Protein backbone atom coordinates (compact mmCIF):
# COMPACT_ATOMS: atom_id res chain seq x y z
CA UNK A 1 0.00 0.00 0.00
CA UNK A 2 1.40 3.39 -1.05
CA UNK A 3 1.35 5.96 1.75
CA UNK A 4 -0.62 9.15 1.28
CA UNK A 5 0.93 12.62 1.19
CA UNK A 6 0.00 15.13 3.89
CA UNK A 7 0.83 18.82 4.07
CA UNK A 8 1.60 20.55 7.35
CA UNK A 9 1.58 24.34 6.95
CA UNK A 10 3.27 26.83 9.29
CA UNK A 11 4.73 30.32 9.25
CA UNK A 12 8.42 31.03 9.83
CA UNK A 13 11.10 33.51 8.75
CA UNK A 14 8.48 35.87 7.38
CA UNK A 15 7.24 33.24 4.92
CA UNK A 16 4.49 30.72 4.36
CA UNK A 17 6.04 27.31 4.88
CA UNK A 18 5.04 23.67 4.55
CA UNK A 19 6.27 20.17 5.18
CA UNK A 20 4.81 17.69 2.71
CA UNK A 21 5.33 14.16 3.90
CA UNK A 22 4.26 10.62 3.06
CA UNK A 23 2.75 8.96 6.11
CA UNK A 24 0.14 6.44 7.24
CA UNK A 25 -2.26 9.17 8.39
CA UNK A 26 -2.54 12.88 9.12
CA UNK A 27 -1.73 12.54 12.84
CA UNK A 28 1.48 10.67 12.10
CA UNK A 29 2.50 13.24 9.49
CA UNK A 30 1.91 16.11 11.90
CA UNK A 31 3.84 14.41 14.67
CA UNK A 32 6.87 13.81 12.45
CA UNK A 33 6.66 17.28 10.88
CA UNK A 34 6.74 18.86 14.35
CA UNK A 35 10.41 17.89 14.68
CA UNK A 36 11.32 19.57 11.37
CA UNK A 37 9.32 22.68 12.25
CA UNK A 38 11.06 22.82 15.62
CA UNK A 39 14.43 22.87 13.89
CA UNK A 40 13.33 25.72 11.62
CA UNK A 41 12.21 27.71 14.64
CA UNK A 42 15.48 27.01 16.46
CA UNK A 43 17.48 28.47 13.58
CA UNK A 44 15.12 31.43 13.23
CA UNK A 45 15.42 32.25 16.93
CA UNK A 46 19.19 31.86 16.87
CA UNK A 47 19.95 33.98 13.80
CA UNK A 48 17.03 36.36 13.19
CA UNK A 49 18.08 40.01 13.13
CA UNK A 50 14.59 40.82 14.45
CA UNK A 51 15.25 39.14 17.81
CA UNK A 52 17.34 41.09 20.30
CA UNK A 53 18.57 37.87 21.90
CA UNK A 54 19.77 36.24 18.67
CA UNK A 55 23.43 35.56 17.87
CA UNK A 56 23.27 38.03 14.97
CA UNK A 57 21.81 40.78 17.16
CA UNK A 58 24.53 40.25 19.77
CA UNK A 59 27.26 40.48 17.10
CA UNK A 60 25.72 43.62 15.62
CA UNK A 61 25.22 45.27 19.01
CA UNK A 62 28.93 44.80 19.71
CA UNK A 63 30.05 46.47 16.47
CA UNK A 64 32.94 48.86 17.07
CA UNK A 65 33.25 47.71 20.69
CA UNK A 66 34.27 44.11 21.14
CA UNK A 67 34.52 40.68 19.56
CA UNK A 68 31.86 38.03 20.12
CA UNK A 69 32.53 34.36 20.83
CA UNK A 70 30.76 32.06 18.38
CA UNK A 71 29.78 28.39 18.59
CA UNK A 72 30.70 25.85 15.92
CA UNK A 73 27.48 26.25 13.95
CA UNK A 74 27.88 30.02 13.72
CA UNK A 75 31.56 29.73 12.80
CA UNK A 76 30.63 27.30 10.01
CA UNK A 77 28.06 29.74 8.62
CA UNK A 78 30.52 32.64 8.78
CA UNK A 79 33.07 30.50 6.95
CA UNK A 80 30.45 29.74 4.31
CA UNK A 81 29.70 33.46 3.97
CA UNK A 82 33.41 34.07 3.41
CA UNK A 83 33.47 31.47 0.62
CA UNK A 84 30.43 33.08 -1.03
CA UNK A 85 32.08 36.48 -0.89
CA UNK A 86 35.18 35.09 -2.63
CA UNK A 87 33.32 33.11 -5.29
CA UNK A 88 31.10 36.08 -6.19
CA UNK A 89 33.88 38.65 -6.56
CA UNK A 90 32.58 40.38 -3.46
CA UNK A 91 28.97 40.67 -4.61
CA UNK A 92 27.54 38.27 -2.00
CA UNK A 93 28.25 40.24 1.16
CA UNK A 94 26.46 39.55 4.44
CA UNK A 95 27.35 43.04 5.72
CA UNK A 96 25.17 44.63 3.01
CA UNK A 97 21.96 44.14 5.00
CA UNK A 98 22.58 47.55 6.58
CA UNK A 99 21.47 49.07 3.26
CA UNK A 100 17.87 48.27 4.19
CA UNK A 101 18.02 51.37 6.40
CA UNK A 102 17.90 53.41 3.20
CA UNK A 103 15.58 51.12 1.22
CA UNK A 104 12.04 51.03 2.60
CA UNK A 105 10.09 48.94 0.10
CA UNK A 106 6.85 49.50 1.99
CA UNK A 107 7.13 53.26 1.55
CA UNK A 108 7.66 52.93 -2.19
CA UNK A 109 10.33 55.64 -2.36
CA UNK A 110 13.79 55.45 -3.94
CA UNK A 111 16.36 56.66 -1.36
CA UNK A 112 18.46 59.73 -1.99
CA UNK A 113 22.03 59.05 -3.05
CA UNK A 114 23.41 60.71 0.06
CA UNK A 115 21.53 58.21 2.23
CA UNK A 116 23.20 55.33 0.42
CA UNK A 117 26.61 57.00 0.49
CA UNK A 118 26.34 57.32 4.26
CA UNK A 119 25.83 53.56 4.61
CA UNK A 120 28.30 52.22 2.05
CA UNK A 121 31.36 52.61 4.37
CA UNK A 122 29.63 50.12 6.68
CA UNK A 123 29.45 47.52 3.88
CA UNK A 124 32.42 45.27 3.28
CA UNK A 125 32.95 41.70 4.44
CA UNK A 126 36.71 42.22 4.05
CA UNK A 127 36.57 44.58 7.04
CA UNK A 128 35.23 41.90 9.38
CA UNK A 129 37.80 40.45 11.77
CA UNK A 130 37.53 36.72 12.48
CA UNK A 131 39.57 34.00 14.09
CA UNK A 132 38.70 30.38 14.89
CA UNK A 133 35.90 31.20 17.31
CA UNK A 134 35.27 34.96 17.39
CA UNK A 135 33.95 37.68 15.09
CA UNK A 136 34.37 41.45 15.36
CA UNK A 137 32.71 44.21 13.35
CA UNK A 138 35.25 47.06 13.47
CA UNK A 139 32.88 49.99 12.91
CA UNK A 140 29.88 51.01 14.96
CA UNK A 141 26.77 50.60 12.81
CA UNK A 142 28.10 47.60 10.85
CA UNK A 143 25.79 44.60 10.75
CA UNK A 144 25.76 40.98 9.72
CA UNK A 145 22.65 39.49 8.17
CA UNK A 146 22.20 35.77 7.39
CA UNK A 147 19.09 36.51 5.31
CA UNK A 148 20.95 35.57 2.13
CA UNK A 149 21.10 31.90 3.13
CA UNK A 150 19.23 31.53 6.42
CA UNK A 151 16.02 30.02 5.05
CA UNK A 152 17.92 27.64 2.81
CA UNK A 153 20.10 26.48 5.69
CA UNK A 154 16.99 25.94 7.80
CA UNK A 155 15.35 23.91 5.00
CA UNK A 156 18.40 21.66 4.83
CA UNK A 157 18.54 21.17 8.58
CA UNK A 158 14.80 20.46 8.78
CA UNK A 159 15.11 17.86 6.03
CA UNK A 160 18.02 16.24 7.87
CA UNK A 161 15.88 16.01 11.00
CA UNK A 162 13.24 14.17 8.98
CA UNK A 163 15.85 11.85 7.46
CA UNK A 164 17.12 10.98 10.93
CA UNK A 165 13.58 9.75 11.69
CA UNK A 166 13.53 7.49 8.67
CA UNK A 167 11.47 9.71 6.37
CA UNK A 168 12.14 8.83 2.72
CA UNK A 169 9.39 10.70 0.84
CA UNK A 170 8.96 14.36 1.76
CA UNK A 171 10.00 17.91 1.16
CA UNK A 172 10.42 21.04 3.25
CA UNK A 173 9.28 24.29 1.62
CA UNK A 174 10.30 27.51 3.32
CA UNK A 175 8.80 30.31 1.27
CA UNK A 176 9.81 28.70 -2.02
CA UNK A 177 13.18 27.37 -0.89
CA UNK A 178 12.60 23.63 -1.10
CA UNK A 179 14.67 20.65 0.09
CA UNK A 180 13.54 17.18 -1.04
CA UNK A 181 13.90 13.83 0.70
CA UNK A 182 13.35 11.29 -2.05
CA UNK A 183 10.57 11.13 -4.65
CA UNK A 184 6.85 10.64 -4.10
CA UNK A 185 5.87 7.31 -2.53
CA UNK A 186 5.08 5.90 -6.00
CA UNK A 187 8.59 6.75 -7.19
CA UNK A 188 7.59 9.70 -9.34
CA UNK A 189 9.33 13.04 -9.02
CA UNK A 190 7.72 16.05 -7.39
CA UNK A 191 6.68 18.55 -10.08
CA UNK A 192 7.40 22.09 -8.91
CA UNK A 193 6.06 25.05 -10.85
CA UNK A 194 8.33 28.04 -11.47
CA UNK A 195 6.58 31.36 -10.89
CA UNK A 196 6.12 33.69 -13.83
CA UNK A 197 7.89 36.81 -12.50
CA UNK A 198 5.39 39.10 -14.25
CA UNK A 199 2.17 37.14 -13.60
CA UNK A 200 1.61 35.92 -10.05
CA UNK A 201 -1.19 33.60 -11.23
CA UNK A 202 0.95 31.77 -13.80
CA UNK A 203 4.02 29.57 -14.04
CA UNK A 204 6.61 29.49 -16.80
CA UNK A 205 7.79 25.89 -16.34
CA UNK A 206 7.51 22.80 -14.19
CA UNK A 207 10.68 21.19 -12.86
CA UNK A 208 10.65 17.55 -11.70
CA UNK A 209 12.79 16.95 -8.61
CA UNK A 210 13.24 13.74 -6.62
CA UNK A 211 16.20 14.60 -4.41
CA UNK A 212 18.22 17.66 -3.53
CA UNK A 213 16.86 21.18 -3.55
CA UNK A 214 15.21 23.81 -5.71
CA UNK A 215 15.33 27.51 -4.90
CA UNK A 216 14.44 30.69 -6.76
CA UNK A 217 15.50 34.33 -6.46
CA UNK A 218 13.62 37.02 -8.33
CA UNK A 219 12.90 40.70 -8.71
CA UNK A 220 9.21 40.10 -7.90
CA UNK A 221 9.63 38.95 -4.30
CA UNK A 222 9.95 42.44 -2.81
CA UNK A 223 10.09 45.52 -4.99
CA UNK A 224 8.79 48.98 -5.77
CA UNK A 225 8.06 50.62 -9.10
CA UNK A 226 8.84 54.32 -9.55
CA UNK A 227 8.46 56.16 -12.86
CA UNK A 228 8.10 52.87 -14.71
CA UNK A 229 11.27 51.34 -13.26
CA UNK A 230 11.34 48.33 -10.96
CA UNK A 231 13.62 48.37 -7.91
CA UNK A 232 13.98 44.94 -6.28
CA UNK A 233 15.35 43.92 -2.88
CA UNK A 234 18.55 42.32 -4.24
CA UNK A 235 21.11 45.08 -3.71
CA UNK A 236 24.59 45.44 -5.19
CA UNK A 237 26.89 46.00 -2.16
CA UNK A 238 29.18 48.25 -4.20
CA UNK A 239 26.56 50.87 -5.06
CA UNK A 240 23.66 50.10 -2.75
CA UNK A 241 21.37 50.00 -5.78
CA UNK A 242 19.14 47.08 -6.84
CA UNK A 243 20.22 44.71 -9.59
CA UNK A 244 18.07 44.72 -12.72
CA UNK A 245 19.30 42.18 -15.27
CA UNK A 246 17.40 39.03 -14.17
CA UNK A 247 13.71 38.69 -13.47
CA UNK A 248 14.27 35.33 -11.77
CA UNK A 249 16.83 32.58 -11.37
CA UNK A 250 16.01 29.02 -10.24
CA UNK A 251 18.66 26.40 -9.44
CA UNK A 252 18.54 22.69 -8.60
CA UNK A 253 21.39 21.54 -6.33
CA UNK A 254 22.11 18.84 -3.73
CA UNK A 255 21.51 21.30 -0.86
CA UNK A 256 19.11 24.21 -0.51
CA UNK A 257 21.87 26.45 0.86
CA UNK A 258 23.92 25.76 -2.27
CA UNK A 259 21.02 26.33 -4.66
CA UNK A 260 19.98 29.54 -2.91
CA UNK A 261 23.50 30.93 -2.88
CA UNK A 262 23.82 30.24 -6.60
CA UNK A 263 20.55 31.99 -7.46
CA UNK A 264 21.49 35.07 -5.44
CA UNK A 265 25.01 35.27 -6.84
CA UNK A 266 23.67 34.95 -10.39
CA UNK A 267 21.24 37.81 -9.70
CA UNK A 268 24.06 39.93 -8.26
CA UNK A 269 26.42 39.24 -11.16
CA UNK A 270 23.75 40.54 -13.58
CA UNK A 271 24.78 39.85 -17.20
CA UNK A 272 27.75 37.78 -15.99
CA UNK A 273 25.35 35.56 -14.05
CA UNK A 274 24.77 33.17 -16.94
CA UNK A 275 28.48 32.34 -17.13
CA UNK A 276 28.49 31.72 -13.39
CA UNK A 277 25.52 29.37 -13.71
CA UNK A 278 27.19 27.47 -16.54
CA UNK A 279 30.38 27.07 -14.51
CA UNK A 280 28.41 25.82 -11.51
CA UNK A 281 27.45 22.63 -13.38
CA UNK A 282 23.97 22.69 -11.81
CA UNK A 283 20.59 22.68 -13.51
CA UNK A 284 18.98 26.11 -13.75
CA UNK A 285 16.23 28.18 -15.33
CA UNK A 286 16.83 31.92 -15.61
CA UNK A 287 14.65 34.68 -17.07
CA UNK A 288 16.37 37.91 -18.07
CA UNK A 289 15.02 41.47 -18.04
CA UNK A 290 13.52 41.03 -21.51
CA UNK A 291 11.72 37.80 -20.62
CA UNK A 292 14.12 35.48 -22.45
CA UNK A 293 14.50 32.07 -20.80
CA UNK A 294 17.85 30.35 -20.35
CA UNK A 295 17.98 26.84 -18.93
CA UNK A 296 20.04 23.71 -18.44
CA UNK A 297 18.43 20.52 -17.24
C-alpha positions in Angstrom: 0.0 0.0 0.0 1.4 3.4 -1.1 1.4 6.0 1.8 -0.6 9.1 1.3 0.9 12.6 1.2 0.0 15.1 3.9 0.8 18.8 4.1 1.6 20.6 7.4 1.6 24.3 7.0 3.3 26.8 9.3 4.7 30.3 9.3 8.4 31.0 9.8 11.1 33.5 8.8 8.5 35.9 7.4 7.2 33.2 4.9 4.5 30.7 4.4 6.0 27.3 4.9 5.0 23.7 4.5 6.3 20.2 5.2 4.8 17.7 2.7 5.3 14.2 3.9 4.3 10.6 3.1 2.8 9.0 6.1 0.1 6.4 7.2 -2.3 9.2 8.4 -2.5 12.9 9.1 -1.7 12.5 12.8 1.5 10.7 12.1 2.5 13.2 9.5 1.9 16.1 11.9 3.8 14.4 14.7 6.9 13.8 12.4 6.7 17.3 10.9 6.7 18.9 14.4 10.4 17.9 14.7 11.3 19.6 11.4 9.3 22.7 12.3 11.1 22.8 15.6 14.4 22.9 13.9 13.3 25.7 11.6 12.2 27.7 14.6 15.5 27.0 16.5 17.5 28.5 13.6 15.1 31.4 13.2 15.4 32.3 16.9 19.2 31.9 16.9 20.0 34.0 13.8 17.0 36.4 13.2 18.1 40.0 13.1 14.6 40.8 14.4 15.3 39.1 17.8 17.3 41.1 20.3 18.6 37.9 21.9 19.8 36.2 18.7 23.4 35.6 17.9 23.3 38.0 15.0 21.8 40.8 17.2 24.5 40.3 19.8 27.3 40.5 17.1 25.7 43.6 15.6 25.2 45.3 19.0 28.9 44.8 19.7 30.0 46.5 16.5 32.9 48.9 17.1 33.3 47.7 20.7 34.3 44.1 21.1 34.5 40.7 19.6 31.9 38.0 20.1 32.5 34.4 20.8 30.8 32.1 18.4 29.8 28.4 18.6 30.7 25.9 15.9 27.5 26.2 14.0 27.9 30.0 13.7 31.6 29.7 12.8 30.6 27.3 10.0 28.1 29.7 8.6 30.5 32.6 8.8 33.1 30.5 6.9 30.5 29.7 4.3 29.7 33.5 4.0 33.4 34.1 3.4 33.5 31.5 0.6 30.4 33.1 -1.0 32.1 36.5 -0.9 35.2 35.1 -2.6 33.3 33.1 -5.3 31.1 36.1 -6.2 33.9 38.7 -6.6 32.6 40.4 -3.5 29.0 40.7 -4.6 27.5 38.3 -2.0 28.2 40.2 1.2 26.5 39.6 4.4 27.3 43.0 5.7 25.2 44.6 3.0 22.0 44.1 5.0 22.6 47.5 6.6 21.5 49.1 3.3 17.9 48.3 4.2 18.0 51.4 6.4 17.9 53.4 3.2 15.6 51.1 1.2 12.0 51.0 2.6 10.1 48.9 0.1 6.9 49.5 2.0 7.1 53.3 1.6 7.7 52.9 -2.2 10.3 55.6 -2.4 13.8 55.5 -3.9 16.4 56.7 -1.4 18.5 59.7 -2.0 22.0 59.1 -3.1 23.4 60.7 0.1 21.5 58.2 2.2 23.2 55.3 0.4 26.6 57.0 0.5 26.3 57.3 4.3 25.8 53.6 4.6 28.3 52.2 2.1 31.4 52.6 4.4 29.6 50.1 6.7 29.4 47.5 3.9 32.4 45.3 3.3 33.0 41.7 4.4 36.7 42.2 4.1 36.6 44.6 7.0 35.2 41.9 9.4 37.8 40.5 11.8 37.5 36.7 12.5 39.6 34.0 14.1 38.7 30.4 14.9 35.9 31.2 17.3 35.3 35.0 17.4 33.9 37.7 15.1 34.4 41.4 15.4 32.7 44.2 13.3 35.2 47.1 13.5 32.9 50.0 12.9 29.9 51.0 15.0 26.8 50.6 12.8 28.1 47.6 10.9 25.8 44.6 10.7 25.8 41.0 9.7 22.6 39.5 8.2 22.2 35.8 7.4 19.1 36.5 5.3 21.0 35.6 2.1 21.1 31.9 3.1 19.2 31.5 6.4 16.0 30.0 5.0 17.9 27.6 2.8 20.1 26.5 5.7 17.0 25.9 7.8 15.4 23.9 5.0 18.4 21.7 4.8 18.5 21.2 8.6 14.8 20.5 8.8 15.1 17.9 6.0 18.0 16.2 7.9 15.9 16.0 11.0 13.2 14.2 9.0 15.9 11.8 7.5 17.1 11.0 10.9 13.6 9.7 11.7 13.5 7.5 8.7 11.5 9.7 6.4 12.1 8.8 2.7 9.4 10.7 0.8 9.0 14.4 1.8 10.0 17.9 1.2 10.4 21.0 3.3 9.3 24.3 1.6 10.3 27.5 3.3 8.8 30.3 1.3 9.8 28.7 -2.0 13.2 27.4 -0.9 12.6 23.6 -1.1 14.7 20.6 0.1 13.5 17.2 -1.0 13.9 13.8 0.7 13.4 11.3 -2.0 10.6 11.1 -4.6 6.9 10.6 -4.1 5.9 7.3 -2.5 5.1 5.9 -6.0 8.6 6.7 -7.2 7.6 9.7 -9.3 9.3 13.0 -9.0 7.7 16.1 -7.4 6.7 18.5 -10.1 7.4 22.1 -8.9 6.1 25.1 -10.9 8.3 28.0 -11.5 6.6 31.4 -10.9 6.1 33.7 -13.8 7.9 36.8 -12.5 5.4 39.1 -14.2 2.2 37.1 -13.6 1.6 35.9 -10.0 -1.2 33.6 -11.2 1.0 31.8 -13.8 4.0 29.6 -14.0 6.6 29.5 -16.8 7.8 25.9 -16.3 7.5 22.8 -14.2 10.7 21.2 -12.9 10.7 17.6 -11.7 12.8 17.0 -8.6 13.2 13.7 -6.6 16.2 14.6 -4.4 18.2 17.7 -3.5 16.9 21.2 -3.6 15.2 23.8 -5.7 15.3 27.5 -4.9 14.4 30.7 -6.8 15.5 34.3 -6.5 13.6 37.0 -8.3 12.9 40.7 -8.7 9.2 40.1 -7.9 9.6 39.0 -4.3 9.9 42.4 -2.8 10.1 45.5 -5.0 8.8 49.0 -5.8 8.1 50.6 -9.1 8.8 54.3 -9.6 8.5 56.2 -12.9 8.1 52.9 -14.7 11.3 51.3 -13.3 11.3 48.3 -11.0 13.6 48.4 -7.9 14.0 44.9 -6.3 15.3 43.9 -2.9 18.6 42.3 -4.2 21.1 45.1 -3.7 24.6 45.4 -5.2 26.9 46.0 -2.2 29.2 48.2 -4.2 26.6 50.9 -5.1 23.7 50.1 -2.8 21.4 50.0 -5.8 19.1 47.1 -6.8 20.2 44.7 -9.6 18.1 44.7 -12.7 19.3 42.2 -15.3 17.4 39.0 -14.2 13.7 38.7 -13.5 14.3 35.3 -11.8 16.8 32.6 -11.4 16.0 29.0 -10.2 18.7 26.4 -9.4 18.5 22.7 -8.6 21.4 21.5 -6.3 22.1 18.8 -3.7 21.5 21.3 -0.9 19.1 24.2 -0.5 21.9 26.5 0.9 23.9 25.8 -2.3 21.0 26.3 -4.7 20.0 29.5 -2.9 23.5 30.9 -2.9 23.8 30.2 -6.6 20.5 32.0 -7.5 21.5 35.1 -5.4 25.0 35.3 -6.8 23.7 34.9 -10.4 21.2 37.8 -9.7 24.1 39.9 -8.3 26.4 39.2 -11.2 23.8 40.5 -13.6 24.8 39.8 -17.2 27.7 37.8 -16.0 25.3 35.6 -14.1 24.8 33.2 -16.9 28.5 32.3 -17.1 28.5 31.7 -13.4 25.5 29.4 -13.7 27.2 27.5 -16.5 30.4 27.1 -14.5 28.4 25.8 -11.5 27.4 22.6 -13.4 24.0 22.7 -11.8 20.6 22.7 -13.5 19.0 26.1 -13.8 16.2 28.2 -15.3 16.8 31.9 -15.6 14.6 34.7 -17.1 16.4 37.9 -18.1 15.0 41.5 -18.0 13.5 41.0 -21.5 11.7 37.8 -20.6 14.1 35.5 -22.4 14.5 32.1 -20.8 17.8 30.3 -20.3 18.0 26.8 -18.9 20.0 23.7 -18.4 18.4 20.5 -17.2 
